[in-house]
Amino acid sequence: MDYRKKLVTKEELLDIHHKGYRNRYSTSRVTNIQVLEMFELDQPPTIYLNQENSKIENEYVMAHCMGHIEFVQNNSILKGLRKPRLTYDMLFPYIQFDQFDLFLATMRTLGSTTQSLDSRFIAPVDYFLSNKKNWFLDWQKWLLKLIKEEVQYFNAIKQTKLMNEGWATFMQAKALQKMNLTLREKLEVAQLEAQLHYKPEEGLNDYSLGQALWNEVPKEERMRVVKEFDDVGFIEKYYTEAVHQAEKITVAANRKVTDDYREVKRELILYFKHQSPIFYVDQEVTDETGYVTLRYQNSPYQIEANQINKIKGALEQILKLPIYIKPLYAQRVSN
């Protein structure tokens, strides 16, 4: 397996983890969390290790990362994926421009929509804004191209995150069984395992759930699943009642909390389909009225009003045009 390995400081590792890849220009602040390693997709991929890790910690995370490498070299969505060019070094000459951070943050948010629903509802950055050459300055048009590259990179990772982390954890467990560990090292590994599989009160543990799902895949089917599936298809096929009982997942939806297997599976599929705010341009209304009209994905999960207003205000400030934002789906009104 071809890969690069680099030892970095705790602060450098935290910075890479926050940004998503090394030297990425970020408009937000780093949050202080514990990070043992960072796996960066590229050709070849790079493994960043905390130079303060103990010997067994680095052996533990290297076993995990070997699973990542095998997965990304075979999965059809991730295979051949390269790190984006949108780095601090490349952007440095343009950072002093007025509204630079606002433009970058706004277009990154809109760029999370990369596929059009149909000819009416289209992805803002991929199709609509990129074709409005007269709306933007030269540096903005150039930046839109780089944002599109970066969005495609992160969307590919997002589509397979559960499978990827689950496979790495699944293969890591097999590798650890073959290691000739001392009693002290076994205790250290047990502590690391407890941290890895810790289940928060809110949210999912991708490592634990992903590994449980891979345990359901027959051995002779595993490489085919690695190559052909994404997270949604993975859950649809392998989130069995056995996994449900083992993971004890409950969901809060429609003002009720449930642990019913079918309801939980349905909500998990919806969650992995709609993980972040998605905006479309309503081309039909925009063409008819002459005013840019966006539609936001308001089902199955609601977007907070302040997020919508923030995007609207930022776009109006950038484009110097009135922007209209409406829900994608009509809300039902009960009498």
C-alpha positions as CSV (number, residue, x, y, z in Angstrom):
1,M,0.0,0.0,0.0
2,D,1.4,3.4,-1.0
3,Y,1.1,6.1,1.6
4,R,2.9,8.9,3.4
5,K,3.4,9.1,7.2
6,K,4.2,12.3,9.0
7,L,4.8,13.1,12.7
8,V,3.3,16.4,13.8
9,T,2.7,18.3,17.0
10,K,-0.5,18.1,18.9
11,E,-1.4,21.6,17.8
12,E,-0.7,20.9,14.1
13,L,-2.7,17.7,14.2
14,L,-5.7,19.6,15.8
15,D,-5.4,22.2,13.1
16,I,-5.4,19.6,10.3
17,H,-8.4,17.8,11.8
18,H,-10.3,21.1,12.1
19,K,-9.6,22.1,8.5
20,G,-10.1,18.7,6.8
21,Y,-6.7,18.7,5.1
22,R,-3.4,20.3,5.7
23,N,-2.9,24.0,4.9
24,R,-6.6,24.5,4.0
25,Y,-7.8,28.1,4.4
26,S,-10.4,28.2,7.1
27,T,-12.8,31.0,8.2
28,S,-13.7,29.3,11.5
29,R,-11.9,28.7,14.8
30,V,-10.2,25.5,15.9
31,T,-12.0,23.6,18.7
32,N,-9.8,21.9,21.3
33,I,-10.5,18.1,21.2
34,Q,-8.3,15.0,21.6
35,V,-7.0,13.8,18.2
36,L,-4.7,10.8,17.9
37,E,-4.3,10.8,14.1
38,M,-5.6,12.4,10.9
39,F,-6.0,10.5,7.6
40,E,-5.8,12.8,4.6
41,L,-7.1,11.5,1.2
42,D,-4.7,12.2,-1.6
43,Q,-2.6,10.3,-4.1
44,P,-1.0,8.8,-2.1
45,P,-2.9,9.4,1.2
46,T,-1.1,10.9,4.2
47,I,-1.3,9.7,7.8
48,Y,-0.5,12.4,10.3
49,L,0.5,11.1,13.8
50,N,0.7,13.0,17.0
51,Q,4.4,13.0,17.9
52,E,3.4,12.9,21.6
53,N,1.6,9.6,21.2
54,S,2.9,6.5,23.0
55,K,4.4,3.7,21.0
56,I,1.2,1.6,21.4
57,E,-1.0,4.5,20.5
58,N,0.7,4.9,17.2
59,E,0.6,1.2,16.5
60,Y,-3.1,1.3,17.3
61,V,-3.9,4.2,15.0
62,M,-1.6,2.8,12.2
63,A,-3.7,-0.4,12.3
64,H,-6.8,1.7,11.9
65,C,-5.3,3.8,9.0
66,M,-4.2,0.6,7.1
67,G,-7.9,-0.1,7.0
68,H,-8.6,3.4,5.6
69,I,-6.0,2.9,2.9
70,E,-7.5,-0.4,1.8
71,F,-11.0,1.1,1.7
72,V,-10.1,4.3,-0.3
73,Q,-8.0,2.3,-2.8
74,N,-11.0,0.1,-3.7
75,N,-14.1,2.2,-3.2
76,S,-15.5,3.6,-6.5
77,I,-16.4,7.0,-5.0
78,L,-13.0,7.6,-3.3
79,K,-10.6,5.8,-5.6
80,G,-8.3,8.3,-7.2
81,L,-9.6,11.3,-5.1
82,R,-7.0,14.1,-4.8
83,K,-6.6,16.7,-2.1
84,P,-8.1,20.1,-3.3
85,R,-5.9,23.0,-4.3
86,L,-7.8,25.4,-2.1
87,T,-4.9,26.0,0.4
88,Y,-3.7,29.0,2.4
89,D,-0.6,29.4,0.2
90,M,-2.6,29.6,-3.0
91,L,-5.2,32.0,-1.5
92,F,-2.7,34.3,0.3
93,P,-2.5,36.9,-2.5
94,Y,-6.3,37.4,-2.4
95,I,-7.0,37.3,1.3
96,Q,-6.9,41.1,1.6
97,F,-9.7,41.6,-0.9
98,D,-13.0,43.0,0.4
99,Q,-15.5,40.3,1.5
100,F,-13.0,37.5,0.8
101,D,-13.9,35.5,3.9
102,L,-17.6,36.1,3.5
103,F,-17.5,35.0,-0.2
104,L,-15.5,31.9,0.6
105,A,-17.7,30.8,3.5
106,T,-21.0,31.5,1.7
107,M,-20.0,29.6,-1.5
108,R,-18.7,26.7,0.5
109,T,-22.1,26.4,2.1
110,L,-24.0,26.7,-1.2
111,G,-21.5,24.3,-2.8
112,S,-22.7,21.4,-0.6
113,T,-25.3,20.9,-3.3
114,T,-23.6,19.2,-6.1
115,Q,-26.4,17.3,-7.9
116,S,-29.4,18.8,-9.6
117,L,-32.9,17.4,-8.8
118,D,-34.1,18.2,-12.3
119,S,-33.9,21.1,-14.8
120,R,-35.8,23.4,-12.4
121,F,-33.9,22.9,-9.2
122,I,-30.2,23.2,-9.8
123,A,-27.0,23.3,-7.7
124,P,-26.0,26.9,-7.1
125,V,-22.3,26.8,-7.4
126,D,-22.0,23.9,-9.9
127,Y,-24.5,25.2,-12.4
128,F,-26.1,28.6,-11.7
129,L,-23.5,31.0,-10.1
130,S,-20.6,29.5,-12.1
131,N,-22.3,30.6,-15.3
132,K,-22.9,34.2,-14.2
133,K,-19.6,35.5,-15.3
134,N,-20.6,39.2,-15.2
135,W,-21.7,39.0,-11.6
136,F,-18.2,38.3,-10.2
137,L,-14.8,39.8,-10.2
138,D,-11.9,37.8,-11.7
139,W,-10.7,36.5,-8.3
140,Q,-14.2,35.4,-7.4
141,K,-14.6,33.5,-10.6
142,W,-11.3,31.8,-10.0
143,L,-12.2,31.0,-6.5
144,L,-15.6,29.4,-7.5
145,K,-13.7,26.8,-9.6
146,L,-11.5,25.9,-6.6
147,I,-14.6,25.7,-4.3
148,K,-16.2,23.3,-6.7
149,E,-13.2,21.0,-6.5
150,E,-13.1,21.2,-2.7
151,V,-16.9,20.5,-2.4
152,Q,-16.6,17.4,-4.6
153,Y,-13.8,16.2,-2.4
154,F,-15.7,16.6,0.9
155,N,-19.0,15.3,-0.5
156,A,-17.2,12.1,-1.7
157,I,-15.8,11.6,1.8
158,K,-19.2,12.4,3.4
159,Q,-21.0,9.8,1.2
160,T,-18.8,7.0,2.6
161,K,-17.8,8.1,6.1
162,L,-19.7,5.5,8.0
163,M,-18.4,2.7,5.7
164,N,-14.9,4.0,5.8
165,E,-14.6,4.4,9.5
166,G,-16.4,1.1,10.1
167,W,-14.0,-0.8,7.7
168,A,-11.0,0.8,9.4
169,T,-12.3,-0.2,12.8
170,F,-13.2,-3.7,11.6
171,M,-9.8,-4.3,10.1
172,Q,-8.0,-2.7,13.0
173,A,-9.7,-5.2,15.4
174,K,-8.4,-8.1,13.3
175,A,-4.9,-6.6,13.2
176,L,-4.8,-6.1,17.0
177,Q,-5.7,-9.8,17.5
178,K,-2.5,-10.7,15.7
179,M,-0.2,-8.4,17.7
180,N,1.9,-9.9,20.5
181,L,1.0,-7.4,23.2
182,T,2.3,-7.3,26.8
183,L,-0.3,-7.0,29.6
184,R,0.5,-3.3,30.0
185,E,0.0,-2.7,26.2
186,K,-3.3,-4.7,26.3
187,L,-4.6,-2.4,29.1
188,E,-3.6,0.7,27.1
189,V,-5.4,-0.8,24.0
190,A,-8.5,-1.5,26.1
191,Q,-8.5,2.2,27.1
192,L,-8.2,3.3,23.5
193,E,-11.0,0.9,22.5
194,A,-13.2,2.3,25.2
195,Q,-12.6,5.9,23.8
196,L,-13.1,4.8,20.2
197,H,-16.5,3.1,20.9
198,Y,-17.8,5.6,23.4
199,K,-21.5,6.4,22.6
200,P,-22.4,10.0,23.2
201,E,-25.8,10.9,24.6
202,E,-26.6,12.7,21.3
203,G,-25.3,11.7,17.9
204,L,-23.8,8.6,16.5
205,N,-20.5,6.7,17.0
206,D,-19.5,6.0,13.4
207,Y,-16.7,3.6,14.5
208,S,-19.0,1.4,16.5
209,L,-22.0,1.5,14.2
210,G,-19.8,1.0,11.1
211,Q,-18.0,-2.0,12.6
212,A,-21.3,-3.5,13.6
213,L,-22.6,-3.2,10.1
214,W,-19.5,-4.7,8.6
215,N,-19.9,-7.7,10.9
216,E,-23.2,-8.4,9.0
217,V,-21.5,-8.5,5.6
218,P,-20.6,-12.1,4.5
219,K,-16.9,-12.5,4.1
220,E,-17.2,-13.4,0.4
221,E,-19.2,-10.2,-0.2
222,R,-17.0,-7.7,1.6
223,M,-14.8,-6.4,-1.2
224,R,-17.8,-6.0,-3.5
225,V,-19.5,-3.9,-0.9
226,V,-16.3,-1.9,-0.4
227,K,-16.2,-1.1,-4.1
228,E,-19.8,-0.5,-4.9
229,F,-21.7,0.8,-1.9
230,D,-22.2,4.2,-0.2
231,D,-23.4,4.8,3.3
232,V,-27.1,5.0,2.4
233,G,-27.1,1.6,0.6
234,F,-24.9,0.2,3.3
235,I,-27.5,1.0,6.0
236,E,-30.4,-0.1,3.8
237,K,-29.0,-3.6,3.4
238,Y,-27.0,-4.3,6.6
239,Y,-28.7,-2.4,9.4
240,T,-30.3,-5.5,10.8
241,E,-32.3,-6.1,14.0
242,A,-29.2,-7.7,15.4
243,V,-27.2,-4.5,14.8
244,H,-30.1,-2.4,16.2
245,Q,-30.2,-4.5,19.4
246,A,-26.4,-4.3,19.8
247,E,-26.1,-0.5,19.2
248,K,-29.2,0.5,21.1
249,I,-29.9,3.5,18.9
250,T,-32.9,5.7,19.6
251,V,-34.2,8.7,17.6
252,A,-36.2,11.8,18.3
253,A,-38.4,12.5,15.4
254,N,-41.9,14.1,15.0
255,R,-41.8,15.1,18.7
256,K,-41.4,11.6,19.9
257,V,-38.5,9.4,21.0
258,T,-38.5,5.8,19.7
259,D,-36.3,2.8,19.6
260,D,-38.4,0.9,17.1
261,Y,-36.2,-0.9,14.7
262,R,-38.0,0.1,11.5
263,E,-38.4,3.7,12.6
264,V,-34.7,4.0,13.6
265,K,-33.5,2.5,10.4
266,R,-35.7,4.8,8.4
267,E,-34.4,7.9,10.3
268,L,-30.8,6.7,9.9
269,I,-31.2,6.5,6.1
270,L,-32.7,10.0,6.0
271,Y,-29.9,11.3,8.2
272,F,-27.2,10.0,5.9
273,K,-29.0,11.4,2.9
274,H,-29.5,14.9,4.4
275,Q,-26.6,15.6,6.7
276,S,-26.1,19.3,6.0
277,P,-28.2,22.3,4.7
278,I,-28.8,22.0,1.0
279,F,-29.8,24.9,-1.2
280,Y,-31.0,24.8,-4.8
281,V,-31.7,27.6,-7.3
282,D,-35.3,27.5,-8.5
283,Q,-34.5,28.3,-12.1
284,E,-38.1,28.5,-13.2
285,V,-39.1,31.1,-10.7
286,T,-35.8,33.0,-11.2
287,D,-36.3,33.1,-14.9
288,E,-39.9,34.2,-14.6
289,T,-39.4,37.0,-12.0
290,G,-35.8,38.0,-12.7
291,Y,-35.0,37.6,-9.0
292,V,-32.6,34.9,-7.7
293,T,-34.8,32.5,-5.8
294,L,-33.3,29.7,-3.7
295,R,-35.0,26.7,-2.3
296,Y,-33.7,25.0,0.9
297,Q,-34.1,21.3,1.8
298,N,-36.7,21.6,4.6
299,S,-37.5,17.9,4.8
300,P,-36.9,15.6,6.6
301,Y,-34.9,17.9,8.8
302,Q,-35.6,21.6,9.4
303,I,-33.0,24.3,8.9
304,E,-33.0,27.0,11.5
305,A,-34.3,30.4,10.4
306,N,-31.0,32.1,11.4
307,Q,-29.0,29.8,9.0
308,I,-31.4,30.8,6.1
309,N,-31.2,34.5,7.0
310,K,-27.4,34.3,7.2
311,I,-27.1,32.9,3.7
312,K,-29.7,35.4,2.3
313,G,-27.9,38.3,3.9
314,A,-24.4,37.2,2.7
315,L,-25.6,36.6,-0.9
316,E,-27.3,40.0,-1.1
317,Q,-24.1,41.6,0.2
318,I,-21.9,39.8,-2.3
319,L,-24.1,40.1,-5.4
320,K,-25.8,43.4,-4.6
321,L,-29.1,41.8,-5.6
322,P,-32.3,40.9,-3.8
323,I,-32.3,37.1,-2.9
324,Y,-35.4,35.1,-2.1
325,I,-35.2,31.9,-0.2
326,K,-38.2,29.5,0.1
327,P,-38.6,25.9,1.3
328,L,-38.2,23.2,-1.3
329,Y,-41.3,21.3,-0.1
330,A,-44.6,22.9,0.7
331,Q,-45.5,22.7,4.4
332,R,-48.7,21.0,5.4
333,V,-51.1,23.2,7.3
334,S,-53.6,21.6,9.7
335,N,-56.9,23.3,10.6
